Amino acid sequence: MTSPYGGDLLSFGGKVIVHDSKAELEFLVCGVRIVECPRDIPDEQTIPLRFHPDMATIRWPLTKEQFL
């Protein structure tokens, strides 16, 4: 994901936010451009979206029933 204000990768706690489903990410996060995480960013410098504090109320894996 990139910031709508400058094109920088979105991060939390200094780690790039990542998710394994583009469609889910587009549904959950509005106002950002979804991009593939650059391959030169090591896994230890990323944080899966499900571990972001704003996603604490979401049950993983996602189900349609959560969003009715």
matplotlib code that plots the C-alpha trace (Angstrom):
import matplotlib.pyplot as plt

x = [0.0, 1.2, 0.2, -2.2, -0.1, 3.4, 3.5, 5.5, 4.8, 2.5, 4.1, 3.4, 6.2, 8.8, 7.6, 5.9, 2.3, 1.6, -1.3, -1.6, -4.8, -5.1, -8.9, -9.2, -6.8, -8.8, -11.9, -10.5, -8.4, -9.8, -7.9, -4.6, -3.1, -2.3, 1.1, 3.2, 5.7, 9.2, 11.2, 14.2, 12.3, 13.1, 10.2, 11.5, 10.9, 7.2, 4.1, 1.0, -2.1, -3.8, -1.3, -2.0, -3.9, -6.7, -7.4, -7.8, -11.6, -11.3, -11.4, -8.9, -9.3, -11.9, -15.5, -18.3, -20.5, -18.3, -19.2, -22.9]
y = [0.0, 3.5, 6.7, 8.9, 11.9, 11.0, 7.5, 6.1, 2.6, 2.5, 1.3, 0.7, 0.8, 1.1, -2.0, -2.1, -3.3, -6.3, -8.7, -11.8, -10.8, -7.8, -8.0, -8.2, -5.3, -3.2, -3.9, -3.3, -0.2, 2.7, 5.6, 3.9, 2.5, -1.2, -2.2, -5.4, -5.3, -4.7, -7.9, -6.1, -5.6, -8.5, -10.3, -9.1, -5.5, -6.2, -6.5, -8.5, -6.4, -8.7, -7.6, -3.9, -2.6, -1.1, -4.7, -6.1, -6.4, -8.4, -12.2, -13.9, -15.5, -13.1, -14.2, -12.4, -12.8, -10.3, -7.5, -7.9]
z = [0.0, -0.7, 1.0, -1.0, 0.0, -1.3, -2.6, 0.3, 1.5, 4.5, 7.6, 11.3, 13.9, 11.2, 9.3, 5.9, 6.2, 4.0, 3.2, 1.1, -0.7, -2.9, -3.0, 0.8, 1.2, -1.3, 0.6, 4.1, 3.4, 1.4, -0.1, -0.7, -3.8, -3.5, -4.7, -4.5, -1.7, -3.2, -3.1, -1.5, 1.7, 4.1, 5.8, 9.2, 8.0, 7.3, 9.5, 8.3, 8.3, 10.8, 13.4, 13.0, 16.2, 14.0, 12.8, 16.4, 16.1, 12.8, 13.0, 10.7, 8.2, 6.9, 6.3, 4.5, 7.6, 9.5, 7.1, 6.6]

ax = plt.figure().add_subplot(projection="3d")
ax.plot(x, y, z, "-o")
ax.set_aspect("equal")
plt.show()
